[in-house]
Structures are given as structure tokens and as C-alpha cells.
Amino acid sequence: MSLHELELKISHFLRAGVLFSGVLLLVGWLWMWAQGGDVLGSYSEYNPQSLSESIQWALIMNDRALLLSFAGLGVLVTLPLVRVLMTGILFVKQKDYRLAIMAFAVFIALVASFFLGIEI
């Protein structure tokens, strides 16, 4: 497989990921709207809540629309991570080890920033 084909596969994968994420978000938001009508009414007051609490609440309340929306956001947030990882792999295949090391260092920094910034 040529490098150009690998780059095309990466771009197709990312495009499909964005479309999949958009579909999940759209279906989740439309489902929320169909269930209650006033989707943004619960956001009139700020209520700090961790991600795990929000997911647990959605599971307990069987709120599949909110879970779909969370899944869409999760896919959208992880796409840059996947892009950096795939770029690092592409650099290894090109035998450009300096750029591969930098790409993997950026990947590790991104993963660390997610874990440092999330209150689970």
C-alpha cells in the first residue's frame, strides 16, 4: 500500500467519523426535542456536574437521547487523537522517525491533557 493510499484512508476515516458523530448528535438532539419540547429549559441555571454523574443519571433515567448525544460528542472529541496517532504511524511507515516521535509525543500530551482536565 502506498503512502498516498494511507493518507487517503486516514482522510476518509476522519470524514466518516465526523459524519457519524454529527448523525449521533442530530438524532440525540431531535429525540430530546421530541420527548420534551423544551430542550434548553433545564440549562437556565448552571449546575456543575461531572461527566460520570451525567452519564449515570442518563442511564438511571433511561435517557437514550442524552446518551446518544454524549456518544456523538465522545466520537467528535476523540477524532483529533486518532488523527495524531495515525499520522505517527504514517511517519513510521515513511521511516521518518523524528516526525514519528514528535507525533507520538503530541499524542501522549493530548491523552494526558484529557485525563488531567476531566473530573471523573
N, CA, C and O atoms as a GROMACS GRO file, in nm:
protein
  480
    1MET      N    1   0.084  -0.117   0.000
    1MET     CA    2   0.000   0.000   0.000
    1MET      C    3   0.090   0.125   0.000
    1MET      O    4   0.183   0.135   0.080
    2SER      N    5   0.061   0.217  -0.089
    2SER     CA    6   0.143   0.337  -0.100
    2SER      C    7   0.108   0.437   0.010
    2SER      O    8   0.004   0.427   0.074
    3LEU      N    9   0.196   0.532   0.029
    3LEU     CA   10   0.174   0.634   0.132
    3LEU      C   11   0.054   0.722   0.097
    3LEU      O   12  -0.021   0.764   0.185
    4HIS      N   13   0.036   0.749  -0.030
    4HIS     CA   14  -0.079   0.828  -0.073
    4HIS      C   15  -0.210   0.756  -0.039
    4HIS      O   16  -0.306   0.819   0.005
    5GLU      N   17  -0.212   0.626  -0.058
    5GLU     CA   18  -0.332   0.548  -0.023
    5GLU      C   19  -0.357   0.551   0.127
    5GLU      O   20  -0.472   0.559   0.170
    6LEU      N   21  -0.251   0.545   0.207
    6LEU     CA   22  -0.266   0.554   0.353
    6LEU      C   23  -0.322   0.690   0.394
    6LEU      O   24  -0.410   0.697   0.480
    7GLU      N   25  -0.271   0.796   0.334
    7GLU     CA   26  -0.321   0.929   0.364
    7GLU      C   27  -0.468   0.942   0.325
    7GLU      O   28  -0.546   1.004   0.397
    8LEU      N   29  -0.506   0.884   0.212
    8LEU     CA   30  -0.646   0.886   0.170
    8LEU      C   31  -0.734   0.809   0.268
    8LEU      O   32  -0.845   0.851   0.299
    9LYS      N   33  -0.684   0.695   0.316
    9LYS     CA   34  -0.761   0.617   0.413
    9LYS      C   35  -0.782   0.695   0.543
    9LYS      O   36  -0.889   0.692   0.602
   10ILE      N   37  -0.677   0.766   0.586
   10ILE     CA   38  -0.688   0.847   0.706
   10ILE      C   39  -0.794   0.955   0.686
   10ILE      O   40  -0.878   0.976   0.773
   11SER      N   41  -0.789   1.023   0.573
   11SER     CA   42  -0.886   1.131   0.549
   11SER      C   43  -1.028   1.077   0.538
   11SER      O   44  -1.122   1.140   0.587
   12HIS      N   45  -1.046   0.962   0.474
   12HIS     CA   46  -1.180   0.901   0.465
   12HIS      C   47  -1.230   0.858   0.602
   12HIS      O   48  -1.348   0.874   0.634
   13PHE      N   49  -1.140   0.803   0.683
   13PHE     CA   50  -1.177   0.762   0.818
   13PHE      C   51  -1.222   0.882   0.901
   13PHE      O   52  -1.323   0.876   0.972
   14LEU      N   53  -1.148   0.991   0.892
   14LEU     CA   54  -1.183   1.110   0.970
   14LEU      C   55  -1.314   1.171   0.920
   14LEU      O   56  -1.396   1.214   1.001
   15ARG      N   57  -1.333   1.175   0.791
   15ARG     CA   58  -1.459   1.228   0.736
   15ARG      C   59  -1.576   1.142   0.782
   15ARG      O   60  -1.680   1.196   0.821
   16ALA      N   61  -1.561   1.011   0.779
   16ALA     CA   62  -1.668   0.922   0.825
   16ALA      C   63  -1.692   0.942   0.975
   16ALA      O   64  -1.807   0.937   1.020
   17GLY      N   65  -1.586   0.964   1.052
   17GLY     CA   66  -1.602   0.988   1.196
   17GLY      C   67  -1.680   1.114   1.225
   17GLY      O   68  -1.766   1.116   1.313
   18VAL      N   69  -1.651   1.222   1.151
   18VAL     CA   70  -1.725   1.347   1.170
   18VAL      C   71  -1.870   1.330   1.131
   18VAL      O   72  -1.959   1.378   1.201
   19LEU      N   73  -1.896   1.262   1.020
   19LEU     CA   74  -2.034   1.238   0.979
   19LEU      C   75  -2.108   1.151   1.080
   19LEU      O   76  -2.223   1.179   1.113
   20PHE      N   77  -2.044   1.046   1.129
   20PHE     CA   78  -2.105   0.958   1.228
   20PHE      C   79  -2.136   1.036   1.356
   20PHE      O   80  -2.244   1.021   1.414
   21SER      N   81  -2.042   1.117   1.399
   21SER     CA   82  -2.063   1.200   1.518
   21SER      C   83  -2.180   1.296   1.497
   21SER      O   84  -2.264   1.312   1.586
   22GLY      N   85  -2.184   1.359   1.382
   22GLY     CA   86  -2.293   1.452   1.352
   22GLY      C   87  -2.428   1.384   1.351
   22GLY      O   88  -2.527   1.440   1.399
   23VAL      N   89  -2.434   1.263   1.297
   23VAL     CA   90  -2.560   1.189   1.296
   23VAL      C   91  -2.603   1.154   1.438
   23VAL      O   92  -2.720   1.169   1.474
   24LEU      N   93  -2.508   1.107   1.520
   24LEU     CA   94  -2.541   1.075   1.660
   24LEU      C   95  -2.593   1.199   1.733
   24LEU      O   96  -2.693   1.192   1.805
   25LEU      N   97  -2.525   1.312   1.715
   25LEU     CA   98  -2.568   1.434   1.782
   25LEU      C   99  -2.705   1.480   1.732
   25LEU      O  100  -2.791   1.516   1.812
   26LEU      N  101  -2.725   1.477   1.602
   26LEU     CA  102  -2.853   1.521   1.547
   26LEU      C  103  -2.968   1.433   1.595
   26LEU      O  104  -3.073   1.484   1.636
   27VAL      N  105  -2.948   1.302   1.590
   27VAL     CA  106  -3.054   1.211   1.636
   27VAL      C  107  -3.080   1.230   1.784
   27VAL      O  108  -3.196   1.232   1.827
   28GLY      N  109  -2.975   1.245   1.864
   28GLY     CA  110  -2.992   1.266   2.007
   28GLY      C  111  -3.067   1.394   2.037
   28GLY      O  112  -3.158   1.394   2.120
   29TRP      N  113  -3.029   1.504   1.971
   29TRP     CA  114  -3.095   1.631   1.996
   29TRP      C  115  -3.239   1.631   1.947
   29TRP      O  116  -3.327   1.684   2.015
   30LEU      N  117  -3.265   1.573   1.830
   30LEU     CA  118  -3.403   1.565   1.782
   30LEU      C  119  -3.488   1.477   1.873
   30LEU      O  120  -3.606   1.507   1.897
   31TRP      N  121  -3.431   1.370   1.923
   31TRP     CA  122  -3.502   1.281   2.014
   31TRP      C  123  -3.535   1.355   2.145
   31TRP      O  124  -3.645   1.341   2.198
   32MET      N  125  -3.439   1.433   2.196
   32MET     CA  126  -3.464   1.514   2.316
   32MET      C  127  -3.577   1.612   2.291
   32MET      O  128  -3.666   1.629   2.375
   33TRP      N  129  -3.573   1.676   2.176
   33TRP     CA  130  -3.676   1.773   2.142
   33TRP      C  131  -3.813   1.707   2.130
   33TRP      O  132  -3.913   1.763   2.174
   34ALA      N  133  -3.816   1.588   2.071
   34ALA     CA  134  -3.944   1.516   2.055
   34ALA      C  135  -3.998   1.468   2.189
   34ALA      O  136  -4.120   1.461   2.207
   35GLN      N  137  -3.911   1.436   2.282
   35GLN     CA  138  -3.955   1.388   2.414
   35GLN      C  139  -4.013   1.498   2.499
   35GLN      O  140  -4.118   1.481   2.560
   36GLY      N  141  -3.944   1.614   2.504
   36GLY     CA  142  -3.986   1.715   2.599
   36GLY      C  143  -4.022   1.848   2.540
   36GLY      O  144  -4.084   1.930   2.609
   37GLY      N  145  -3.987   1.874   2.419
   37GLY     CA  146  -4.017   2.003   2.359
   37GLY      C  147  -3.917   2.111   2.394
   37GLY      O  148  -3.853   2.167   2.305
   38ASP      N  149  -3.900   2.142   2.524
   38ASP     CA  150  -3.810   2.248   2.567
   38ASP      C  151  -3.676   2.187   2.607
   38ASP      O  152  -3.652   2.158   2.724
   39VAL      N  153  -3.590   2.167   2.510
   39VAL     CA  154  -3.463   2.100   2.532
   39VAL      C  155  -3.370   2.186   2.618
   39VAL      O  156  -3.297   2.132   2.702
   40LEU      N  157  -3.370   2.315   2.598
   40LEU     CA  158  -3.277   2.403   2.668
   40LEU      C  159  -3.332   2.456   2.801
   40LEU      O  160  -3.263   2.530   2.870
   41GLY      N  161  -3.452   2.419   2.837
   41GLY     CA  162  -3.512   2.468   2.961
   41GLY      C  163  -3.436   2.427   3.085
   41GLY      O  164  -3.430   2.503   3.182
   42SER      N  165  -3.377   2.309   3.085
   42SER     CA  166  -3.303   2.262   3.202
   42SER      C  167  -3.168   2.331   3.216
   42SER      O  168  -3.101   2.316   3.318
   43TYR      N  169  -3.127   2.407   3.114
   43TYR     CA  170  -2.998   2.474   3.119
   43TYR      C  171  -3.010   2.622   3.157
   43TYR      O  172  -2.916   2.699   3.136
   44SER      N  173  -3.124   2.661   3.213
   44SER     CA  174  -3.140   2.801   3.252
   44SER      C  175  -3.056   2.834   3.375
   44SER      O  176  -3.021   2.950   3.397
   45GLU      N  177  -3.023   2.733   3.456
   45GLU     CA  178  -2.936   2.751   3.571
   45GLU      C  179  -2.815   2.661   3.555
   45GLU      O  180  -2.824   2.550   3.504
   46TYR      N  181  -2.700   2.713   3.598
   46TYR     CA  182  -2.576   2.635   3.590
   46TYR      C  183  -2.573   2.535   3.704
   46TYR      O  184  -2.588   2.572   3.821
   47ASN      N  185  -2.555   2.411   3.672
   47ASN     CA  186  -2.548   2.304   3.771
   47ASN      C  187  -2.422   2.223   3.744
   47ASN      O  188  -2.422   2.136   3.657
   48PRO      N  189  -2.314   2.250   3.819
   48PRO     CA  190  -2.190   2.176   3.792
   48PRO      C  191  -2.207   2.027   3.823
   48PRO      O  192  -2.249   1.989   3.932
   49GLN      N  193  -2.174   1.945   3.726
   49GLN     CA  194  -2.191   1.801   3.740
   49GLN      C  195  -2.081   1.734   3.658
   49GLN      O  196  -2.053   1.774   3.545
   50SER      N  197  -2.020   1.631   3.716
   50SER     CA  198  -1.913   1.563   3.644
   50SER      C  199  -1.973   1.478   3.531
   50SER      O  200  -2.092   1.449   3.528
   51LEU      N  201  -1.886   1.440   3.440
   51LEU     CA  202  -1.929   1.360   3.326
   51LEU      C  203  -1.985   1.226   3.371
   51LEU      O  204  -2.088   1.181   3.320
   52SER      N  205  -1.919   1.162   3.467
   52SER     CA  206  -1.967   1.032   3.513
   52SER      C  207  -2.103   1.044   3.582
   52SER      O  208  -2.187   0.955   3.568
   53GLU      N  209  -2.126   1.152   3.655
   53GLU     CA  210  -2.258   1.173   3.716
   53GLU      C  211  -2.365   1.193   3.610
   53GLU      O  212  -2.476   1.140   3.623
   54SER      N  213  -2.332   1.268   3.506
   54SER     CA  214  -2.428   1.291   3.398
   54SER      C  215  -2.463   1.161   3.327
   54SER      O  216  -2.579   1.136   3.295
   55ILE      N  217  -2.362   1.080   3.302
   55ILE     CA  218  -2.387   0.952   3.234
   55ILE      C  219  -2.466   0.857   3.324
   55ILE      O  220  -2.557   0.789   3.278
   56GLN      N  221  -2.430   0.853   3.452
   56GLN     CA  222  -2.506   0.768   3.547
   56GLN      C  223  -2.651   0.812   3.554
   56GLN      O  224  -2.742   0.728   3.556
   57TRP      N  225  -2.673   0.943   3.559
   57TRP     CA  226  -2.810   0.993   3.565
   57TRP      C  227  -2.886   0.954   3.439
   57TRP      O  228  -3.002   0.911   3.447
   58ALA      N  229  -2.823   0.967   3.322
   58ALA     CA  230  -2.889   0.931   3.196
   58ALA      C  231  -2.919   0.782   3.192
   58ALA      O  232  -3.022   0.741   3.138
   59LEU      N  233  -2.830   0.699   3.247
   59LEU     CA  234  -2.855   0.554   3.250
   59LEU      C  235  -2.969   0.520   3.345
   59LEU      O  236  -3.054   0.438   3.312
   60ILE      N  237  -2.972   0.583   3.462
   60ILE     CA  238  -3.078   0.556   3.558
   60ILE      C  239  -3.214   0.600   3.504
   60ILE      O  240  -3.314   0.530   3.519
   61MET      N  241  -3.216   0.718   3.440
   61MET     CA  242  -3.341   0.772   3.387
   61MET      C  243  -3.375   0.713   3.250
   61MET      O  244  -3.478   0.747   3.191
   62ASN      N  245  -3.290   0.624   3.200
   62ASN     CA  246  -3.309   0.563   3.069
   62ASN      C  247  -3.325   0.670   2.960
   62ASN      O  248  -3.409   0.658   2.871
   63ASP      N  249  -3.243   0.773   2.968
   63ASP     CA  250  -3.247   0.884   2.874
   63ASP      C  251  -3.154   0.852   2.756
   63ASP      O  252  -3.039   0.896   2.753
   64ARG      N  253  -3.205   0.777   2.663
   64ARG     CA  254  -3.125   0.733   2.549
   64ARG      C  255  -3.085   0.850   2.458
   64ARG      O  256  -2.980   0.846   2.394
   65ALA      N  257  -3.169   0.952   2.452
   65ALA     CA  258  -3.136   1.068   2.369
   65ALA      C  259  -3.011   1.138   2.421
   65ALA      O  260  -2.924   1.176   2.343
   66LEU      N  261  -3.001   1.156   2.552
   66LEU     CA  262  -2.884   1.219   2.610
   66LEU      C  263  -2.761   1.130   2.592
   66LEU      O  264  -2.652   1.179   2.565
   67LEU      N  265  -2.779   1.000   2.607
   67LEU     CA  266  -2.667   0.907   2.587
   67LEU      C  267  -2.617   0.911   2.442
   67LEU      O  268  -2.496   0.904   2.418
   68LEU      N  269  -2.708   0.922   2.347
   68LEU     CA  270  -2.668   0.935   2.206
   68LEU      C  271  -2.590   1.064   2.184
   68LEU      O  272  -2.490   1.066   2.111
   69SER      N  273  -2.635   1.171   2.246
   69SER     CA  274  -2.565   1.299   2.233
   69SER      C  275  -2.425   1.290   2.294
   69SER      O  276  -2.329   1.340   2.235
   70PHE      N  277  -2.413   1.228   2.411
   70PHE     CA  278  -2.282   1.208   2.472
   70PHE      C  279  -2.192   1.123   2.383
   70PHE      O  280  -2.073   1.151   2.371
   71ALA      N  281  -2.249   1.020   2.321
   71ALA     CA  282  -2.169   0.935   2.232
   71ALA      C  283  -2.119   1.015   2.111
   71ALA      O  284  -2.004   1.000   2.070
   72GLY      N  285  -2.205   1.100   2.055
   72GLY     CA  286  -2.163   1.184   1.943
   72GLY      C  287  -2.051   1.280   1.982
   72GLY      O  288  -1.956   1.298   1.906
   73LEU      N  289  -2.063   1.340   2.099
   73LEU     CA  290  -1.956   1.428   2.147
   73LEU      C  291  -1.828   1.351   2.173
   73LEU      O  292  -1.719   1.400   2.145
   74GLY      N  293  -1.841   1.231   2.227
   74GLY     CA  294  -1.724   1.148   2.254
   74GLY      C  295  -1.650   1.112   2.126
   74GLY      O  296  -1.527   1.117   2.122
   75VAL      N  297  -1.724   1.076   2.023
   75VAL     CA  298  -1.661   1.044   1.894
   75VAL      C  299  -1.592   1.168   1.838
   75VAL      O  300  -1.480   1.161   1.789
   76LEU      N  301  -1.660   1.282   1.846
   76LEU     CA  302  -1.603   1.406   1.791
   76LEU      C  303  -1.476   1.448   1.864
   76LEU      O  304  -1.382   1.498   1.802
   77VAL      N  305  -1.472   1.429   1.995
   77VAL     CA  306  -1.356   1.468   2.074
   77VAL      C  307  -1.237   1.374   2.050
   77VAL      O  308  -1.122   1.418   2.052
   78THR      N  309  -1.264   1.247   2.026
   78THR     CA  310  -1.154   1.152   2.007
   78THR      C  311  -1.095   1.153   1.866
   78THR      O  312  -0.988   1.097   1.844
   79LEU      N  313  -1.162   1.216   1.771
   79LEU     CA  314  -1.110   1.218   1.635
   79LEU      C  315  -0.971   1.285   1.623
   79LEU      O  316  -0.887   1.232   1.551
   80PRO      N  317  -0.945   1.397   1.689
   80PRO     CA  318  -0.809   1.452   1.680
   80PRO      C  319  -0.703   1.358   1.737
   80PRO      O  320  -0.591   1.352   1.687
   81LEU      N  321  -0.738   1.284   1.843
   81LEU     CA  322  -0.644   1.186   1.898
   81LEU      C  323  -0.611   1.080   1.794
   81LEU      O  324  -0.495   1.044   1.774
   82VAL      N  325  -0.714   1.030   1.729
   82VAL     CA  326  -0.694   0.927   1.628
   82VAL      C  327  -0.611   0.981   1.513
   82VAL      O  328  -0.526   0.910   1.458
   83ARG      N  329  -0.636   1.106   1.476
   83ARG     CA  330  -0.560   1.167   1.365
   83ARG      C  331  -0.412   1.175   1.397
   83ARG      O  332  -0.328   1.141   1.314
   84VAL      N  333  -0.379   1.219   1.518
   84VAL     CA  334  -0.238   1.230   1.556
   84VAL      C  335  -0.173   1.092   1.562
   84VAL      O  336  -0.060   1.075   1.518
   85LEU      N  337  -0.244   0.994   1.617
   85LEU     CA  338  -0.191   0.859   1.624
   85LEU      C  339  -0.167   0.800   1.485
   85LEU      O  340  -0.063   0.741   1.459
   86MET      N  341  -0.264   0.817   1.396
   86MET     CA  342  -0.249   0.765   1.260
   86MET      C  343  -0.138   0.836   1.184
   86MET      O  344  -0.070   0.776   1.102
   87THR      N  345  -0.120   0.965   1.211
   87THR     CA  346  -0.012   1.039   1.148
   87THR      C  347   0.123   0.986   1.196
   87THR      O  348   0.217   0.972   1.117
   88GLY      N  349   0.134   0.955   1.326
   88GLY     CA  350   0.257   0.896   1.378
   88GLY      C  351   0.288   0.763   1.312
   88GLY      O  352   0.402   0.736   1.278
   89ILE      N  353   0.186   0.681   1.294
   89ILE     CA  354   0.204   0.552   1.227
   89ILE      C  355   0.247   0.573   1.081
   89ILE      O  356   0.332   0.501   1.029
   90LEU      N  357   0.187   0.674   1.018
   90LEU     CA  358   0.224   0.704   0.880
   90LEU      C  359   0.371   0.746   0.871
   90LEU      O  360   0.441   0.706   0.778
   91PHE      N  361   0.418   0.826   0.966
   91PHE     CA  362   0.558   0.867   0.967
   91PHE      C  363   0.651   0.748   0.989
   91PHE      O  364   0.759   0.743   0.930
   92VAL      N  365   0.610   0.653   1.072
   92VAL     CA  366   0.691   0.533   1.092
   92VAL      C  367   0.701   0.456   0.960
   92VAL      O  368   0.809   0.408   0.924
   93LYS      N  369   0.590   0.443   0.889
   93LYS     CA  370   0.593   0.372   0.761
   93LYS      C  371   0.679   0.444   0.658
   93LYS      O  372   0.737   0.382   0.569
   94GLN      N  373   0.688   0.577   0.670
   94GLN     CA  374   0.773   0.655   0.580
   94GLN      C  375   0.919   0.653   0.625
   94GLN      O  376   1.007   0.705   0.556
   95LYS      N  377   0.943   0.593   0.740
   95LYS     CA  378   1.077   0.586   0.801
   95LYS      C  379   1.129   0.725   0.839
   95LYS      O  380   1.250   0.749   0.840
   96ASP      N  381   1.037   0.815   0.870
   96ASP     CA  382   1.072   0.948   0.919
   96ASP      C  383   1.052   0.945   1.071
   96ASP      O  384   0.950   0.991   1.123
   97TYR      N  385   1.151   0.890   1.139
   97TYR     CA  386   1.136   0.860   1.282
   97TYR      C  387   1.133   0.986   1.368
   97TYR      O  388   1.071   0.985   1.474
   98ARG      N  389   1.198   1.091   1.326
   98ARG     CA  390   1.196   1.215   1.403
   98ARG      C  391   1.053   1.270   1.411
   98ARG      O  392   1.006   1.306   1.519
   99LEU      N  393   0.985   1.277   1.297
   99LEU     CA  394   0.846   1.325   1.297
   99LEU      C  395   0.753   1.226   1.368
   99LEU      O  396   0.656   1.267   1.431
  100ALA      N  397   0.783   1.098   1.357
  100ALA     CA  398   0.701   0.998   1.427
  100ALA      C  399   0.711   1.016   1.577
  100ALA      O  400   0.610   1.008   1.648
  101ILE      N  401   0.831   1.039   1.627
  101ILE     CA  402   0.848   1.060   1.772
  101ILE      C  403   0.774   1.185   1.815
  101ILE      O  404   0.711   1.186   1.921
  102MET      N  405   0.780   1.291   1.734
  102MET     CA  406   0.707   1.413   1.770
  102MET      C  407   0.556   1.390   1.768
  102MET      O  408   0.484   1.439   1.855
  103ALA      N  409   0.508   1.315   1.670
  103ALA     CA  410   0.364   1.287   1.663
  103ALA      C  411   0.319   1.205   1.784
  103ALA      O  412   0.213   1.231   1.840
  104PHE      N  413   0.398   1.105   1.822
  104PHE     CA  414   0.362   1.025   1.939
  104PHE      C  415   0.372   1.106   2.068
  104PHE      O  416   0.295   1.082   2.162
  105ALA      N  417   0.466   1.200   2.074
  105ALA     CA  418   0.475   1.288   2.191
  105ALA      C  419   0.352   1.378   2.200
  105ALA      O  420   0.299   1.401   2.309
  106VAL      N  421   0.306   1.429   2.087
  106VAL     CA  422   0.183   1.510   2.085
  106VAL      C  423   0.064   1.423   2.127
  106VAL      O  424  -0.022   1.469   2.201
  107PHE      N  425   0.060   1.299   2.079
  107PHE     CA  426  -0.047   1.207   2.117
  107PHE      C  427  -0.050   1.186   2.269
  107PHE      O  428  -0.156   1.192   2.331
  108ILE      N  429   0.067   1.161   2.327
  108ILE     CA  430   0.074   1.140   2.472
  108ILE      C  431   0.032   1.267   2.546
  108ILE      O  432  -0.037   1.258   2.648
  109ALA      N  433   0.072   1.383   2.497
  109ALA     CA  434   0.032   1.509   2.560
  109ALA      C  435  -0.119   1.530   2.552
  109ALA      O  436  -0.181   1.577   2.648
  110LEU      N  437  -0.178   1.496   2.439
  110LEU     CA  438  -0.324   1.510   2.425
  110LEU      C  439  -0.398   1.416   2.520
  110LEU      O  440  -0.494   1.456   2.585
  111VAL      N  441  -0.353   1.291   2.526
  111VAL     CA  442  -0.418   1.195   2.616
  111VAL      C  443  -0.402   1.240   2.761
  111VAL      O  444  -0.498   1.234   2.839
  112ALA      N  445  -0.283   1.287   2.798
  112ALA     CA  446  -0.261   1.336   2.934
  112ALA      C  447  -0.348   1.456   2.965
  112ALA      O  448  -0.400   1.468   3.076
  113SER      N  449  -0.366   1.546   2.868
  113SER     CA  450  -0.448   1.664   2.893
  113SER      C  451  -0.595   1.626   2.914
  113SER      O  452  -0.665   1.691   2.992
  114PHE      N  453  -0.640   1.523   2.846
  114PHE     CA  454  -0.778   1.477   2.868
  114PHE      C  455  -0.794   1.424   3.010
  114PHE      O  456  -0.892   1.455   3.079
  115PHE      N  457  -0.698   1.344   3.054
  115PHE     CA  458  -0.710   1.285   3.188
  115PHE      C  459  -0.688   1.390   3.298
  115PHE      O  460  -0.745   1.376   3.406
  116LEU      N  461  -0.609   1.491   3.272
  116LEU     CA  462  -0.587   1.594   3.372
  116LEU      C  463  -0.703   1.692   3.380
  116LEU      O  464  -0.723   1.755   3.483
  117GLY      N  465  -0.779   1.707   3.272
  117GLY     CA  466  -0.885   1.806   3.268
  117GLY      C  467  -1.024   1.754   3.298
  117GLY      O  468  -1.118   1.833   3.309
  118ILE      N  469  -1.041   1.624   3.312
  118ILE     CA  470  -1.173   1.566   3.334
  118ILE      C  471  -1.189   1.525   3.480
  118ILE      O  472  -1.104   1.456   3.536
  119GLU      N  473  -1.298   1.570   3.539
  119GLU     CA  474  -1.331   1.522   3.674
  119GLU      C  475  -1.422   1.402   3.657
  119GLU      O  476  -1.541   1.415   3.626
  120ILE      N  477  -1.366   1.285   3.678
  120ILE     CA  478  -1.445   1.164   3.662
  120ILE      C  479  -1.494   1.125   3.797
  120ILE      O  480  -1.564   1.024   3.811
   0.00000   0.00000   0.00000
